[in-house]
């Protein structure tokens, strides 16, 4: 490469292996044939264990049920649930029949749920009854009161005109789930309906699918508006998962502890699909992240890998000090979702025996991984970079003003091109054109520096995004909610550094003249309308915002003022 300097300015890694040319289901069937008796998934909270052959049988039963419901190729099927075996079964069954799985954040409240279901035009929704303080049944009934009176499977909802059926299942025993109201279907009814569907009918549907078919919608956001639905294909997801598994040196002997949520691309792709692509085992330690349960699962199931965002690893290390565990089986895993402090990486490598822990970087629109460190990288490269791009991907850094290609060592916007770039935002052609240029480059919105050997360092964000504990939080979405409050005239949301969470959400609020609301009342109001991690931890009532001479809000100055207030 040294003979041709421009090759160092934008990189493509072909790799030793070609891209997989199959649908998710076709590849899974090959893996099942190779490893029928190996563990495919172990769910400790559900006390369930399925071999690859057993997983295939359960996926087939559910696929038959989906066909019996009349779910067609390309129909959108939502899943609103914490981590459990049924989530995985639905992920694979929708892929088998060609339906598009729509991932709904289990932390969503009614307004956020409505946005997700409407934005993706969801036609069928699977959900669990409740988890902790979230009562999913009550929330969907608030959104669709028609569920209390209409017959199962024939829903005609005023606020969600596309939604036709809502299926409830209890992870404790999905095949004995109770019907909350007349309009709900139950998991066992879906399976029962499929008893008249033949294997040949499922095979006919599966064989008619194409690798470039849309198979998944996940939500992300830009700097304005509410989360956007990202359309991903079999080809996007399967290859991204497979090459992540290759980077981890994963194989059938490996067992991955998965404390990250399935609804997120980290859980669905880097965990579930990565394991299934090579015959490894998925180990679910808990419905929702629990540090003690994660460590127990690693020890009890002899896991060789564990995934997590930095805050998860911090909690696990704290728990490990209180209750020592045998983690000698650990070898690798992925830390992603937020910048990793150097001291934390060293402790994970040492105290948790995760000597080959890898750093991953990417975004949902890129399926999601674009860069990973290598198992034999120096600590310096693991700490200072996000590694190199995966095989069959291109990456370049461009000038943020001119769009011209920059030489190695220069900072600019990071762009991606390749099999992993999304199909687009669902039914949002203008937003898609803003993200992907005419040459097929996905503009990340992140600032970075690419060195001559292909290692990428992320230096900042063009997008005004907050990353708290691995969750991407978009100020514009929170501001949109608060603008609905009758006593608020203006609101500005921003992030400040936080030792544990990476960043914390803060807000400056200007009230309407004569309004008497307190900061505590506004935070409580937000908790009723947004997921808990989006609600500002610190909220200050102010008389004015710092502004430029042209009238633009200076959020960098707000960050400085907020830190001064907290240090006072």
C-alpha angles and dihedrals in degrees: 000000000000090000091064112045095189090064087067091056095064125019138209122180113200096185127202094276128063121234116275110258100201142092117255091255096048091051092046091054090054090051091048090053091052098044109022097151099041120103111267100176134005118188111191097187089052095039088229130140126182128186118214089262090048092048090051091052092051092047089051092052091051093044089056089051092052091052090048090054088056096249106165133203107284096019114139116242117186127208119200107179148104120255116302142130092267091059089057092045091053091047090056098036093054088050089051094053097035099249120144113245112218114204113216119193108245089217092063120121126210098281092047091046091051091051093050095048093046096043092053094034090231114202100184127029127197117195144162119239097246147323124208107310094350116093103191094183093055092046095051089046089052088053094040110027086170087080090077094061112020125087120261114275095011100086118161104183121184096209094039106036094171096054113100106165140020119201121197126198134177112221089210088067114349094185092057098047118149122234108240095197141352096272097057127094120208130225092247091053090055091051091045092052089055095058091089093051115094130224088242091060091052091046091051091054094044094047091052094059124103127217091237093055115120108253107164142034119199126175128242135152143226123212094281134048132004127318114300124224111244115207114215130181138216088256093051097050104034095051094043090051093045096051091045087055090050091051089053090048087237125175143155092291093061127098119196122205107215114199092153119096119267093219088067122075088242091066101031099045111016091042114023101032094035090057095043092049092065105024098260124145126258112216117196109200098183143347089254131013114296119165095208093048090049093054091045091053093050091051098040097044096035092236117197095199142028131192129207151133116261094263090056091054090048090055092046092052091050090050091046090058091054096043116022115217136190103251096160091121092065119105111151147354140150130274111195144134097076140025112290117228111229094234091053093052091051092050093049090050092048111028095036096039090235095140095161098045110153133211116225131193134185143097138255092257087061096053077260121276122073101155138029136171119240128249091243097043118128118256088249092060092046091050101041104034141036091230128242132316119275120253118287092021131114126212133183139169118225137190108265093221104039102023090228122147113264127216122245113286096031122114121237144121116313115231132187136202132179147070090321098063112110124254086239142269110311109265091340106111095164093052089046091053090051091054101040119042127214091269092056098256116145109218108218100197088226126118118227150153123233116203127211093264094053100258113141127213117196109217105174147322133271088197116075093238130151120212111202117176091334094311117121107225122190117206094207091061093051091044090052090056094048092047086067091064108103094220097051121092099173136003133184122190124197142153133247128193118274126188096221105028100034091234137014127215115244134175140196112208130193113198129214113264110282094012116142105195118138128220090248092053091051092050091050090048089053093051089061093056108032141045110274095248092059096055110100112256089202120034124176128191109223138178095221142006124234105257140184120242088260092056101258120140114250104219092174088062090048089056090052092048092047093052090048090052092050093048094048 
